[in-house]
Amino acid sequence: MSDQTRCPSVLSSKLNPYEVALQQFRAAADILELGEEYRKQLEIPMRVMTVAIPVRVDDGRIEVFVGHRVQHNDARGPFKGGIRYHPQVTLDEVKALAMWMTWKTAVVDIPFGGAKGGVQCDPKKMSDNEIERLTRRYAYMVSKILGPYTDVPAPDVYTEAKHMTWFYDTYSQVVGHSEPAVITGKPVIVWGSPGRNEATGRGTVITAVEAAKKLGIDVRGATVAIQGYGNAGSHAARIIAEEHGAKIIAVSDSKGGIYNSDGLNPFKVLEHKKRTGSVVGFDGSRSISNDELLELDVDILIPAALEEVITRENADRIRAKIIVEAANGPTTPEADEKLYEKGIVVVPDILANAGGVTVSYFEWVQGVTRMRWTLDEVRSRLKEKMIDAFEDVYGISKEKKINMRKAAMVLAVQRVVDAIKARGIWP
Ligand code: NAD
């Protein structure tokens, strides 16, 4: 799965995702008392491209897939956002995801706007050759509106480094020279960035540590529970335990959870998961359910799997002091209110999981300058960016007496509107 943008995932939500994104935007716009001219500019994407993608499938037939590229806003810099392959991709979903990218890049203050791509297809039912042909033809068809200074895609659901490499190569063939900065999430050998794989988990931990400081909680020895042990969850577990001395007392995956009050070794848990396919059954742990994990009495809870897991049904039973959303959309709006009333600090997804897109930005910088950064350089710059963003959001939340999610949205919308105002209207 990708760095970027599985943004407030609403695949399972009953609401239209674009309507959800609009509601969130309007709430922030109300707080900022935004004028109609800015509301309208930000409610409608700047550009929408829908393409028919003919692909010769392995049995010789031609199948035509539908793809989109939505460019929501580029007031702060080139459009940026992942490419999703999924059977349920819809234009409204892509429009919502593009808007969320505008806010995410603004929260961490990187010089990008927001975009998203999606192809309606079922990659699980396609051969690698078919997926390559699909990717290359889609890349060609949207190449007219992409470019290192125009629109820079990245991986998302069911796309990863190899798709990015096909995309990079196809775009380079079209423009007639090698252009690594047109896409991020590439392997290091073709101008990917060191530190890219761990970036989301590392960013999550940086914000967790900052939140703990605000509450006077010492992270050394603090108890942590993590739902989901994939890319985001397992890196977060390793980094918070190894570099900050926290005690991971529970982790889970889709098959269930494990618990040990004395602490679990995150490396050994990962080895066990790689060997057996699940964290369940790890030596010296007892089994717990995913629901129990969420309700444990811990200092820090990191949802790193699914959307909508903390809801109005279980919010009253949540005992964590801090919730750091590595996953997109794990907390429902009703639960948010309850948690805020209970004094639980929730570090929202558009801040807590923005480490991925931040290191994507570093990859882009390395691509356009043709310079390689070291892992240490990437890590220290990521830390600086995440801490600055955390402080900005926390400050607004205290000043306006709103939760950190609303504060993050207010910060993001304000930054985008300020850029629109500063640039003015042409002609
Ligand atoms: P992943 O596929 O690598 O891992 C997902 C984990 O969740 C797996 O361990 C899986 O077993 C577990 N899971 C699935 N269903 C579950 C269930 N019902 N109960 C408990 N666990 C379950 O995915 P990832 O990249 O780590 O992404 C996880 C979340 O983080 C997603 O919401 C994603 O949108 C978000 N995110 C990830 C990145 C990134 O760079 N990886 C960036 C931004 C946001």
Residues whose N, C-alpha, C, O or C-beta is under 5 A from the ligand:
A	BS01	NAD	M1 S2 D3 Q4 T5 R6 T200 Q227 G228 Y229 G230 N231 A232 G233 S252 D253 S254 N290 A304 A305 L306 A326 A327 N328 N353 G356
